[in-house]
């Protein structure tokens, strides 16, 4: 062997030994979390066990991954996650049927979990877990629980409107004074959730007339909440219907140059509905205890604090206070919606929204 080749082989061998030793040494060091996950749990991680669950998540990876990382660190239970929209995940579970790999389903709202419950895909949850939330924040069938809340609001540009000039009800947005000034995220899951509630409370005719009148009044389509809040903040459009927490996040990141505030419609108006995220255990799971451990973790004080302090969502677990920056929830937003009835309606909501033509505006 040529001298240089032999020398390179020795170097490679030493490097390999060094890397192996480094990896082995790091493996002996206590493992801790970094980033957002460390705000949930800042202690030393336990050793991983042979236990594992599979989570189908309709909530975003940015929001849920830190929770999963903290859960794995604290319990040693491994978690595999599949990400997607809540509707797509629900339809996938329906397609997979009893052969689904999912142990847990996380949904942006009760609609998709209600859809699965209606097809008997969900397992009743242990009473000890159910009791972590108020009766109004869980299924009457005991098949899902809420774990965080997002309020629907009207975000408005502060240079173009003051709070005193804004409408008392979401139904007033069809008035001529708001012509061409309102953005709607027509294809967004959270808007579809809210529109499903509108149908449930007022019926197909009233809900259909409202969205048709909004289109006729020049409402403009945006693909999601964030794009609306950003557009309102820079004055591209005057106002839009969104989830409350986007404006808090964007304001915190951009400061005074973002000229937008949230407006909550008057008491008992459906425009200010609180929509809850929901978690469920699949009937087909062989990992019931581990799945319920994960649901319990979602409702723990540290995770609920993460949801409200870091992401500005409303906590659902009993005894956990919301971020002081959040507005006080009003009468219509809690306990007045039969969330169990929404599972049958989200497909119809999509149909009415699409037929209105808002997606082409």
Residue pairs with C-beta under 8 A, 6 or more apart in sequence:
1 9
30 44
30 45
31 44
31 45
31 73
32 38
32 42
32 43
32 44
32 45
32 73
33 40
33 41
33 42
33 45
33 69
33 70
33 73
35 66
36 66
36 306
36 310
37 65
37 66
37 67
37 69
37 70
37 73
39 66
39 306
39 309
39 310
40 66
40 67
40 70
40 302
40 303
40 306
41 70
41 73
41 74
41 302
43 73
43 74
45 72
45 73
45 74
45 76
46 73
46 74
46 75
46 76
47 76
48 72
48 76
48 77
48 78
49 75
49 76
49 77
49 78
51 76
51 77
51 78
51 287
51 290
52 77
52 78
52 79
52 80
52 287
52 290
53 77
53 78
53 79
53 80
53 103
53 104
53 285
53 287
53 290
53 291
53 294
54 79
54 80
54 81
54 82
54 101
54 102
54 103
54 104
55 68
55 79
55 80
55 81
55 82
55 102
55 103
55 104
55 105
55 106
55 294
56 81
56 82
56 84
56 89
56 92
56 93
56 100
56 102
56 104
56 105
56 106
57 64
57 81
57 82
57 83
57 84
57 89
57 105
57 106
58 84
58 85
58 86
58 87
58 88
58 89
58 90
58 105
58 106
58 107
58 108
58 112
58 189
59 86
59 106
59 107
59 108
59 277
60 83
61 81
61 83
63 311
64 81
64 106
65 81
66 306
67 297
67 298
67 303
67 306
68 79
68 81
70 297
70 302
70 303
71 77
71 79
71 294
71 297
72 78
72 79
74 297
75 293
75 297
77 290
77 293
77 294
79 294
82 89
82 102
84 92
85 108
85 189
86 107
86 108
86 109
86 111
86 112
86 189
87 112
87 189
87 192
87 346
89 105
89 107
89 112
90 105
90 107
90 112
90 113
90 115
90 116
92 100
93 100
93 102
93 105
93 116
93 121
93 282
94 115
94 116
94 119
94 121
96 102
97 121
98 283
98 284
99 284
100 121
100 282
100 284
102 282
102 285
103 281
103 282
103 285
103 287
103 290
103 291
104 279
104 280
104 281
104 282
104 285
104 291
104 294
104 295
105 112
105 113
105 116
105 122
105 279
105 280
105 282
106 147
106 277
106 278
106 279
107 113
107 144
107 277
107 278
107 279
107 280
108 189
108 190
108 193
108 275
108 277
109 189
109 190
109 193
109 196
109 275
109 276
109 277
109 278
109 342
110 139
110 144
110 146
110 276
110 278
110 339
110 340
110 342
110 343
111 192
111 193
111 196
111 342
111 343
111 345
111 346
112 278
112 343
112 346
113 122
113 139
113 143
113 144
113 278
113 279
113 280
113 343
114 139
114 144
114 339
114 340
114 341
114 342
114 343
114 344
115 343
115 344
115 346
115 347
116 122
116 280
116 343
117 139
117 141
117 143
117 144
117 280
117 340
117 343
118 343
118 344
120 283
121 282
121 283
121 284
122 141
122 143
122 144
122 280
122 281
122 282
122 283
123 143
123 280
123 281
123 282
123 283
123 285
123 288
124 141
124 142
124 143
125 138
125 142
125 143
125 144
125 145
125 280
125 281
125 292
125 295
126 292
127 142
128 296
129 145
129 292
129 295
129 296
129 299
130 138
130 142
130 145
132 145
132 296
132 299
132 317
132 318
133 145
133 146
133 147
133 299
133 316
133 317
133 318
134 316
134 318
134 335
136 334
136 335
137 145
137 146
137 276
137 316
138 144
138 145
138 146
139 145
139 339
139 340
140 340
141 340
143 280
143 281
144 278
144 279
144 280
145 278
145 279
145 280
145 295
145 299
145 316
146 276
146 277
146 278
146 279
146 316
147 276
147 277
147 278
147 279
147 295
147 298
147 299
147 304
147 307
147 316
147 317
148 276
148 277
148 304
148 307
148 308
148 311
148 313
148 314
148 315
148 316
149 274
149 275
149 276
149 277
149 313
149 314
149 315
149 316
150 190
150 243
150 244
150 245
150 274
150 275
150 276
150 277
150 313
150 314
151 243
151 244
151 264
151 272
151 273
151 274
151 275
151 314
151 327
151 329
151 333
152 190
152 194
152 241
152 242
152 243
152 244
152 271
152 272
152 273
152 274
152 275
153 241
153 242
153 243
153 244
153 247
153 262
153 263
153 264
153 265
153 271
153 272
154 166
154 170
154 173
154 239
154 240
154 241
154 242
154 262
154 263
154 264
154 265
154 271
155 228
155 229
155 232
155 239
155 240
155 242
155 246
155 247
155 260
155 261
155 262
155 263
156 163
156 166
156 232
156 238
156 239
156 260
156 261
156 263
157 232
157 233
157 235
157 237
157 238
157 239
157 259
157 260
158 259
158 260
158 261
159 235
159 259
160 181
160 235
160 238
161 238
161 239
163 261
163 263
166 239
166 263
167 173
167 175
167 178
167 265
168 265
168 266
168 269
169 265
169 266
169 269
169 271
170 210
170 241
170 265
170 269
170 270
170 271
171 210
171 271
172 178
173 182
173 214
173 217
173 219
174 210
174 213
174 214
174 216
174 217
175 217
176 217
178 217
178 238
178 239
179 217
179 218
180 217
180 218
180 219
180 220
181 218
181 237
181 238
181 239
182 214
182 217
182 218
182 219
182 220
182 237
182 238
182 239
182 240
182 241
183 219
183 220
183 221
183 222
183 228
183 231
183 232
183 237
183 239
183 240
183 241
184 191
184 214
184 219
184 220
184 221
184 222
184 240
184 241
184 358
185 191
185 221
185 222
185 223
185 224
185 225
185 227
185 228
185 240
185 241
185 242
186 221
186 353
186 356
186 358
186 359
187 221
187 223
187 353
187 359
188 223
188 224
188 225
190 225
190 242
190 243
190 275
191 241
191 353
192 346
192 349
192 350
192 353
193 275
193 342
193 346
194 241
194 273
194 275
195 207
195 211
195 349
195 352
195 353
196 342
196 345
196 346
196 348
196 349
197 270
197 273
197 275
197 337
197 342
198 206
198 207
198 210
198 270
199 207
199 345
199 348
199 349
199 352
200 337
200 338
200 341
200 342
200 345
201 270
201 337
202 270
204 348
204 352
207 349
207 352
208 352
208 355
208 356
211 352
211 353
211 356
211 358
212 356
214 356
214 358
215 356
215 357
215 358
215 361
218 361
219 358
219 361
220 237
220 361
221 358
221 359
221 360
221 361
222 228
222 231
222 240
225 242
225 243
225 246
226 246
226 250
228 237
228 240
228 241
228 242
228 246
229 240
229 242
229 246
229 247
229 250
229 260
230 250
231 237
231 240
232 238
232 239
232 240
232 260
233 247
233 250
233 251
233 254
233 257
233 258
233 259
233 260
234 258
234 259
235 259
239 263
241 271
243 275
244 262
244 312
244 326
244 327
245 311
245 312
245 313
247 260
247 261
247 262
248 262
248 312
248 325
248 326
249 311
249 312
250 258
250 260
251 258
251 260
262 327
264 272
264 327
264 330
265 271
265 272
267 330
267 331
267 332
268 330
268 331
268 332
269 332
270 332
272 330
272 332
272 333
273 332
273 333
273 337
274 314
274 329
274 333
274 334
276 316
276 339
277 313
278 339
279 294
279 295
279 298
281 288
281 291
281 292
281 295
282 291
285 291
297 303
299 316
299 317
300 317
301 317
301 319
301 320
304 315
304 316
304 317
304 320
305 315
305 320
307 313
307 314
307 315
308 314
308 315
308 320
308 321
308 322
308 323
308 326
309 323
312 323
312 325
312 326
314 322
314 326
314 329
315 321
315 322
353 359
